[in-house]
Amino acid sequence: MVHLRSPKFMHNFAFDHAEVRFEDLMLDEDKMLGGVGQGFELTKRWFVEARLQIACHTLGGATRALRLLTNLRMSVFSLAAQPRFPIN
């Protein structure tokens, strides 16, 4: 296995995304994912799933943030609506 490069991305805080090439690898055909030269096609399918997962996480985080801010605003509003008595 030859390490070609490790492109830098914003989200690679724990691991890099190494590009590697396998040389002189002996593998039975029934152990292969796809055919020879089909790795990029498999990667494109995986990226679709990963992008959907990232979008779902982002939407979930935004929904939660909206709910928290709405609850905070409502609690501040209800405090402001309470009658106040002067301190003598």
Secondary structure, DSSP 8 states (H G I E B T S, - for coil): -EEEE----TT-SS----EEE--S----GGG-SSSTT-HHHHHHHHHHHHHHHHHHHHHHHHHHHHHHHHHHHHHHHHHHTS------
